[in-house]
Amino acid sequence: MTQRGRATRSTGPAGRPRRAEAPRGGERAGGPRGDLAARRARLREVIEPVVAGAGYDLEDLSVSRAGRRHVVRVIVDADGGINLDAVAEVSRAVSAALDAAEEAGGDIVAGEYQLEVSSPGVDRPLTLPRHWRRNVGRLVKVTARGAAAPPGRRAEQPAGDRQVTGRVVEADDERVVLETDTGPATWTYAQLGPGRVQVEFHRLDEIEETDEPDDMDDTDDFDDEDDVEDEER
């Protein structure tokens, strides 16, 4: 489950209301996407060192518009995962860093904005070696762009693209080993597209039920004993 820390900002530095800003060149020219890309780059310069300093990885950073304000979404992760307390801690640190950058005169996010910090959900694609490493033991579906190799040998390239489903057995900085229906196989990351973790539904083992007649017999025995006790009284 995605765990979320959230901070909403609607004022400028020191609590002063933000002044209205004229649209920048990108917006005047009908290019809001370029403007958002520039803001995302400036945000990354401020946020990434804060996240790394806290011991986490910045997995994604996006900026979008929601009405008259911006929404800044930050996704962080670490080996072993990240809990809700850590998400809240990172959210506070990032918010403070944005405050400091604005007070220093930086044009970080114009106007009102909302900051959302969260951990990756299971639907996040596996694109980097650390993503695969953090999902060892999980079932993954991925497009492979070449023939696999047995563990311990280099993967070969000649085969075409195909969908592969397997459990991540090992993952290092160069390759990943998947346990498939045909056995373990190795691919380099260059041969793999984005991996997708598969949700697994396990059936509970069948539990033998106690025969009802036995239960009824036990109940009858207790009832008989009660009757005897009543007669003795």
C-alpha positions as CSV (number, residue, x, y, z in Angstrom):
1,M,0.0,0.0,0.0
2,T,1.3,3.4,-0.8
3,Q,2.0,5.4,2.3
4,R,1.7,9.1,2.0
5,G,2.9,12.1,3.8
6,R,1.4,15.4,2.7
7,A,2.2,19.0,3.2
8,T,0.1,21.8,1.6
9,R,1.6,25.2,1.0
10,S,-0.4,28.3,0.1
11,T,1.8,31.2,1.2
12,G,5.2,32.5,0.4
13,P,8.2,32.8,2.7
14,A,7.6,33.9,6.2
15,G,3.9,33.4,5.7
16,R,3.6,36.3,3.3
17,P,0.9,35.9,0.6
18,R,2.5,35.2,-2.8
19,R,2.3,38.1,-5.3
20,A,0.6,37.4,-8.6
21,E,3.2,36.6,-11.2
22,A,3.0,37.3,-14.9
23,P,3.1,34.1,-17.1
24,R,6.6,33.1,-18.1
25,G,7.7,32.7,-21.7
26,G,6.8,29.1,-21.9
27,E,3.2,29.8,-20.9
28,R,2.9,32.9,-23.0
29,A,4.1,30.9,-26.0
30,G,1.5,28.1,-25.3
31,G,4.1,25.8,-23.8
32,P,3.1,25.0,-20.2
33,R,4.8,21.6,-20.5
34,G,8.2,23.3,-21.0
35,D,7.5,25.5,-18.0
36,L,6.6,22.5,-15.8
37,A,9.8,20.7,-17.0
38,A,11.9,23.6,-16.0
39,R,10.2,23.7,-12.6
40,R,10.7,20.0,-12.2
41,A,14.4,20.5,-12.8
42,R,14.7,23.2,-10.2
43,L,12.7,21.2,-7.7
44,R,15.0,18.2,-8.2
45,E,18.1,20.4,-7.5
46,V,16.5,21.2,-4.1
47,I,14.8,18.0,-3.2
48,E,17.2,15.2,-4.3
49,P,20.1,16.2,-1.9
50,V,17.6,16.3,1.0
51,V,16.2,12.8,0.2
52,A,19.7,11.4,-0.3
53,G,20.9,13.0,3.0
54,A,18.1,11.3,4.8
55,G,19.3,7.9,3.5
56,Y,16.7,7.4,0.8
57,D,16.5,7.3,-3.0
58,L,14.4,9.8,-5.0
59,E,12.5,7.5,-7.3
60,D,10.3,10.0,-9.1
61,L,9.5,13.7,-9.0
62,S,6.6,15.2,-11.0
63,V,4.9,18.5,-11.2
64,S,1.3,19.0,-12.5
65,R,-1.4,21.6,-12.4
66,A,-4.6,21.1,-10.3
67,G,-6.8,24.2,-11.0
68,R,-4.9,27.3,-10.0
69,R,-2.2,25.5,-8.0
70,H,0.6,23.0,-8.7
71,V,0.9,19.6,-7.2
72,V,4.5,18.4,-6.5
73,R,4.7,14.6,-6.1
74,V,7.8,13.0,-4.6
75,I,8.3,9.3,-4.5
76,V,11.1,7.9,-2.2
77,D,12.3,4.4,-1.4
78,A,15.1,2.5,0.3
79,D,16.4,-1.0,0.7
80,G,14.0,-2.8,3.0
81,G,11.2,-0.3,2.1
82,I,10.1,2.9,3.8
83,N,7.5,3.2,6.5
84,L,4.9,5.9,7.2
85,D,7.0,7.6,9.8
86,A,9.9,7.9,7.4
87,V,7.6,9.3,4.7
88,A,6.4,12.0,7.1
89,E,10.0,12.8,8.1
90,V,11.1,13.2,4.5
91,S,8.0,15.3,3.8
92,R,8.9,17.7,6.6
93,A,12.6,17.9,5.4
94,V,11.6,18.6,1.8
95,S,9.1,21.2,2.9
96,A,11.7,23.0,5.0
97,A,14.2,22.9,2.1
98,L,11.7,24.4,-0.3
99,D,11.0,27.2,2.2
100,A,14.7,27.9,2.5
101,A,15.1,27.9,-1.3
102,E,12.3,30.4,-1.7
103,E,13.6,32.6,1.1
104,A,16.9,32.7,-0.7
105,G,15.1,34.2,-3.7
106,G,14.7,31.0,-5.7
107,D,11.7,30.8,-8.1
108,I,10.8,27.2,-7.2
109,V,7.1,26.9,-7.7
110,A,5.1,29.9,-8.6
111,G,1.8,30.4,-6.8
112,E,0.1,28.0,-4.4
113,Y,1.2,24.4,-4.4
114,Q,0.7,21.1,-2.6
115,L,3.5,18.7,-1.7
116,E,2.9,15.0,-1.7
117,V,5.5,12.5,-0.5
118,S,4.9,8.8,-0.9
119,S,6.6,5.4,-1.2
120,P,6.3,3.4,-4.4
121,G,3.3,1.3,-5.0
122,V,3.4,-2.3,-6.4
123,D,2.4,-0.8,-9.8
124,R,5.6,1.1,-10.1
125,P,7.7,-0.3,-13.0
126,L,11.1,-1.9,-12.2
127,T,13.6,0.1,-14.3
128,L,16.8,0.2,-12.3
129,P,19.0,-2.5,-10.7
130,R,18.0,-1.4,-7.2
131,H,14.3,-1.8,-8.1
132,W,14.9,-5.4,-9.1
133,R,17.1,-6.0,-6.0
134,R,14.4,-4.7,-3.7
135,N,11.9,-7.1,-5.2
136,V,13.8,-10.4,-4.8
137,G,11.2,-13.1,-4.1
138,R,8.4,-11.4,-6.0
139,L,6.7,-12.6,-9.1
140,V,7.5,-10.3,-12.0
141,K,6.3,-9.9,-15.7
142,V,8.7,-8.3,-18.1
143,T,9.5,-8.1,-21.8
144,A,12.8,-9.8,-22.6
145,R,14.7,-8.7,-25.7
146,G,17.0,-11.7,-26.1
147,A,17.7,-15.3,-25.2
148,A,18.3,-16.0,-21.5
149,A,21.4,-17.8,-20.2
150,P,21.8,-20.2,-17.3
151,P,22.7,-18.6,-14.0
152,G,26.4,-17.7,-13.9
153,R,26.7,-17.3,-17.7
154,R,26.3,-14.2,-19.8
155,A,22.9,-13.8,-21.5
156,E,22.9,-13.9,-25.3
157,Q,21.2,-11.4,-27.6
158,P,19.9,-13.1,-30.7
159,A,16.2,-14.0,-29.8
160,G,13.3,-11.6,-30.4
161,D,11.1,-9.9,-27.8
162,R,8.9,-12.1,-25.6
163,Q,6.9,-11.8,-22.4
164,V,8.5,-13.6,-19.5
165,T,6.9,-14.2,-16.1
166,G,9.2,-15.4,-13.3
167,R,10.2,-15.0,-9.7
168,V,13.2,-12.7,-9.0
169,V,15.8,-15.0,-7.4
170,E,18.9,-12.8,-7.6
171,A,19.7,-9.2,-8.8
172,D,22.9,-7.3,-8.8
173,D,24.2,-4.2,-10.7
174,E,24.5,-6.0,-14.0
175,R,21.9,-8.8,-14.3
176,V,18.8,-10.5,-12.8
177,V,18.0,-14.2,-12.4
178,L,14.4,-15.2,-12.8
179,E,12.9,-18.6,-11.8
180,T,10.6,-19.4,-14.7
181,D,8.5,-22.4,-15.6
182,T,11.4,-23.8,-17.6
183,G,13.9,-23.2,-14.7
184,P,16.3,-20.3,-13.7
185,A,17.5,-18.0,-16.4
186,T,19.6,-14.8,-16.5
187,W,19.1,-11.6,-18.4
188,T,21.2,-8.4,-18.4
189,Y,19.2,-5.2,-17.7
190,A,19.8,-4.0,-21.2
191,Q,17.7,-7.0,-22.4
192,L,14.8,-6.2,-20.2
193,G,12.0,-3.7,-20.4
194,P,10.3,-2.3,-17.3
195,G,9.3,-5.1,-15.0
196,R,5.9,-5.3,-13.4
197,V,5.3,-6.9,-10.0
198,Q,2.4,-9.4,-10.2
199,V,-0.2,-9.6,-7.4
200,E,-0.4,-13.1,-6.2
201,F,-3.4,-14.7,-4.6
202,H,-2.6,-17.8,-2.4
203,R,-5.2,-20.4,-1.6
204,L,-5.4,-21.4,2.0
205,D,-4.5,-25.1,2.6
206,E,-7.6,-27.2,3.1
207,I,-8.4,-27.6,6.8
208,E,-10.0,-30.9,7.9
209,E,-13.2,-30.2,9.6
210,T,-14.3,-32.1,12.7
211,D,-17.1,-34.5,11.9
212,E,-20.4,-33.0,13.1
213,P,-21.6,-36.4,14.5
214,D,-18.6,-36.4,16.9
215,D,-19.4,-32.9,18.0
216,M,-23.0,-33.8,18.5
217,D,-22.0,-36.9,20.5
218,D,-19.8,-34.7,22.7
219,T,-22.6,-32.3,23.3
220,D,-25.0,-35.1,24.2
221,D,-22.4,-36.5,26.7
222,F,-22.3,-33.1,28.4
223,D,-26.1,-32.9,28.4
224,D,-26.3,-36.4,30.0
225,E,-23.9,-35.4,32.7
226,D,-25.9,-32.3,33.4
227,D,-29.1,-34.5,33.7
228,V,-27.3,-36.8,36.2
229,E,-26.2,-33.8,38.3
230,D,-29.7,-32.5,38.3
231,E,-31.1,-35.8,39.5
232,E,-28.4,-36.0,42.3
233,R,-29.5,-32.6,43.5
